[in-house]
């Protein structure tokens, strides 16, 4: 199967899941997770019209995407992996959306970098929805304080992002994230990956992050 055919399949399944949930298909964005894949592997998706991509590491993205974005200026690049504070300036220069704001110590460097570069990017708050010690994301109890700190610093937090625990039914975790975001009047819910994006869409996801269903196993 080519990645272009995989893209058609994922889009069709997203469309079907949206209709089942009584939602418009346009309400959910597809982020193609291209981490570890080369520019050559990404090109067929670009040729097929995909314009939103996600990367986990600033350094890897910096080697791959500047040339592609120069050729395709409408590409929207999302950072979906852990961001070190000392990489904040590099991330702001390269990415268009930061999905992984997850701790107080990151907010200041991000806000400073955005001010210095005059690039005020939309951000999402990453939540450790399953309260797993090995995963990134802020604790559930810390969401209000972190949102308040981000607002004071001038960061535009427009939504929440999370990864549910592996091996458990993701639906309750997606529902909880949706409840948290709705409580704080946030518009975007980045939830759902290759194994569960259809469930996520039916639970209110506005952004799904799909990698292996498009590119195959890494």
C-alpha positions as CSV (number, residue, x, y, z in Angstrom):
1,X,0.0,0.0,0.0
2,X,1.3,3.5,-0.8
3,X,1.2,6.3,1.7
4,X,-1.2,8.1,-0.7
5,X,-3.6,5.2,-0.6
6,X,-3.3,5.1,3.1
7,X,-4.1,8.8,3.3
8,X,-7.3,8.2,1.3
9,X,-8.3,5.4,3.7
10,X,-7.7,7.4,6.8
11,X,-9.6,10.4,5.4
12,X,-12.5,8.1,4.5
13,X,-12.6,6.6,8.0
14,X,-12.4,10.0,9.6
15,X,-15.3,11.1,7.4
16,X,-17.4,8.1,8.4
17,X,-16.6,8.5,12.1
18,X,-17.6,12.2,11.9
19,X,-20.9,11.3,10.3
20,X,-21.6,8.7,12.9
21,X,-21.1,11.3,15.6
22,X,-23.2,13.8,13.9
23,X,-20.3,16.1,13.3
24,X,-19.0,17.7,10.1
25,X,-15.9,16.0,8.7
26,X,-14.2,19.4,8.4
27,X,-14.3,19.8,12.2
28,X,-11.4,17.5,12.7
29,X,-7.9,18.2,11.4
30,X,-5.5,15.4,10.4
31,X,-1.9,15.7,11.5
32,X,0.3,13.3,9.6
33,X,3.0,12.3,12.1
34,X,6.2,12.2,10.1
35,X,8.8,11.6,12.8
36,X,11.7,9.4,11.8
37,X,10.6,9.5,8.1
38,X,12.6,11.3,5.5
39,X,11.5,14.1,3.3
40,X,11.3,11.6,0.4
41,X,8.8,9.5,2.4
42,X,6.7,12.6,3.2
43,X,6.6,13.9,-0.4
44,X,3.8,11.6,-1.6
45,X,1.5,12.9,1.2
46,X,2.3,16.5,0.2
47,X,1.6,15.6,-3.4
48,X,-1.8,14.2,-2.3
49,X,-2.7,17.4,-0.6
50,X,-1.8,16.8,3.0
51,X,-0.6,20.0,4.6
52,X,-0.5,19.4,8.3
53,X,2.4,17.4,9.8
54,X,3.6,16.6,13.3
55,X,7.1,16.0,14.6
56,X,8.4,15.0,18.0
57,X,11.9,16.4,18.0
58,X,13.0,19.9,17.2
59,X,16.4,18.9,15.9
60,X,15.0,16.2,13.5
61,X,12.4,18.6,12.2
62,X,15.0,21.2,11.6
63,X,16.9,19.0,9.3
64,X,13.8,18.0,7.3
65,X,11.3,20.7,7.1
66,X,12.8,24.1,6.2
67,X,13.4,23.1,2.6
68,X,10.0,21.5,2.3
69,X,8.3,24.6,3.8
70,X,10.2,26.8,1.4
71,X,8.6,24.8,-1.5
72,X,5.2,24.5,0.2
73,X,4.6,27.6,2.3
74,X,1.1,26.5,3.2
75,X,2.4,23.5,5.2
76,X,1.5,23.7,8.9
77,X,4.0,22.0,11.2
78,X,3.0,20.9,14.7
79,X,5.4,20.0,17.6
80,X,3.8,17.0,19.3
81,X,6.8,15.8,21.4
82,X,8.4,17.0,24.6
83,X,10.0,20.5,24.3
84,X,13.1,21.3,26.3
85,X,13.1,24.9,27.5
86,X,16.5,25.5,25.9
87,X,15.0,24.6,22.5
88,X,12.1,27.0,22.8
89,X,13.6,29.6,20.4
90,X,14.3,26.9,17.8
91,X,10.8,25.5,18.1
92,X,9.2,28.9,17.6
93,X,11.3,29.6,14.5
94,X,10.4,26.3,12.9
95,X,6.9,25.2,14.0
96,X,3.5,26.7,13.5
97,X,1.7,25.1,16.4
98,X,3.1,23.9,19.8
99,X,0.9,21.1,21.2
100,X,3.0,20.2,24.2
101,X,3.0,23.1,26.7
102,X,3.1,21.0,29.9
103,X,4.9,22.8,32.8
104,X,5.5,26.2,34.3
105,X,9.2,26.3,33.5
106,X,8.4,26.1,29.7
107,X,6.0,29.0,29.6
108,X,8.5,31.8,30.2
109,X,11.0,30.7,27.5
110,X,8.3,30.1,25.0
111,X,6.7,33.5,25.6
112,X,10.1,35.2,25.4
113,X,11.0,33.5,22.1
114,X,7.7,34.4,20.5
115,X,8.1,38.0,21.5
116,X,11.6,38.2,20.2
117,X,10.7,36.6,16.9
118,X,7.3,38.2,16.7
119,X,5.8,34.8,16.0
120,X,2.9,34.3,18.4
121,X,2.0,30.7,17.8
122,X,-1.1,28.9,18.8
123,X,-0.4,26.4,21.6
124,X,-2.1,23.5,23.3
125,X,-1.8,22.3,26.9
126,X,-0.6,18.7,27.1
127,X,-2.4,16.9,29.9
128,X,-1.3,13.6,31.5
129,X,-4.8,12.3,31.2
130,X,-4.1,8.9,32.6
131,X,-1.8,10.2,35.4
132,X,1.0,8.0,34.3
133,X,4.4,8.9,35.8
134,X,6.4,7.9,32.6
135,X,4.4,10.3,30.4
136,X,4.6,14.0,29.7
137,X,1.8,16.4,30.4
138,X,0.7,18.4,33.3
139,X,-1.3,16.8,36.2
140,X,-5.0,17.2,36.0
141,X,-5.1,19.3,39.2
142,X,-2.5,21.7,37.6
143,X,-4.5,22.6,34.5
144,X,-6.2,25.7,35.9
145,X,-3.0,27.2,37.3
146,X,-1.0,26.5,34.1
147,X,-3.7,28.0,31.9
148,X,-3.7,31.1,34.1
149,X,0.1,31.4,33.9
150,X,0.1,31.0,30.2
151,X,-2.5,33.7,29.8
152,X,-0.5,36.1,32.0
153,X,2.6,35.4,29.9
154,X,0.7,36.0,26.6
155,X,0.7,32.4,25.3
156,X,-2.4,31.6,23.3
157,X,-3.6,28.3,24.7
158,X,-6.4,27.3,22.4
159,X,-6.9,23.7,23.4
160,X,-5.7,20.5,25.2
161,X,-3.8,17.5,24.0
162,X,-3.3,14.0,25.6
163,X,-2.3,10.4,25.0
164,X,-4.4,7.8,26.8
165,X,-2.9,4.9,28.6
166,X,-1.9,2.0,26.3
167,X,-4.1,-1.1,26.7
168,X,-7.1,0.6,28.2
169,X,-10.3,1.8,26.5
170,X,-9.4,5.3,25.3
171,X,-13.0,6.6,25.2
172,X,-13.3,7.5,28.9
173,X,-9.9,9.4,28.8
174,X,-11.0,11.2,25.6
175,X,-14.3,12.1,27.3
176,X,-12.4,13.4,30.3
177,X,-10.1,15.6,28.2
178,X,-13.0,17.0,26.3
179,X,-14.7,17.8,29.7
180,X,-11.6,19.6,30.9
181,X,-11.2,21.6,27.7
182,X,-14.9,22.5,27.6
183,X,-14.7,23.6,31.3
184,X,-12.1,26.1,30.4
185,X,-13.8,27.2,27.1
186,X,-11.0,25.8,24.9
187,X,-11.8,25.1,21.3
188,X,-9.4,22.3,20.3
189,X,-9.0,18.8,21.5
190,X,-5.9,17.0,20.1
191,X,-6.6,13.3,20.9
192,X,-6.6,10.2,18.8
193,X,-3.8,8.4,17.0
194,X,-3.5,5.5,14.5
195,X,-5.2,2.9,16.8
196,X,-8.0,5.1,18.1
197,X,-8.6,8.2,16.0
198,X,-12.1,7.1,15.0
199,X,-13.1,6.7,18.7
200,X,-11.5,10.1,19.3
201,X,-13.5,11.8,16.6
202,X,-16.7,10.4,18.0
203,X,-15.7,11.8,21.4
204,X,-15.2,15.3,20.1
205,X,-11.6,15.4,18.8
206,X,-10.7,18.4,16.6
207,X,-7.2,17.2,15.9
208,X,-6.0,13.6,15.3
209,X,-2.3,12.7,15.1
210,X,-1.8,9.7,12.7
211,X,1.5,8.1,11.9
212,X,1.7,4.4,11.4
213,X,-1.7,4.2,9.7
214,X,-0.2,6.4,7.0
215,X,3.5,5.5,6.9
216,X,3.5,2.0,8.3
217,X,5.4,0.8,11.3
218,X,8.7,2.5,12.1
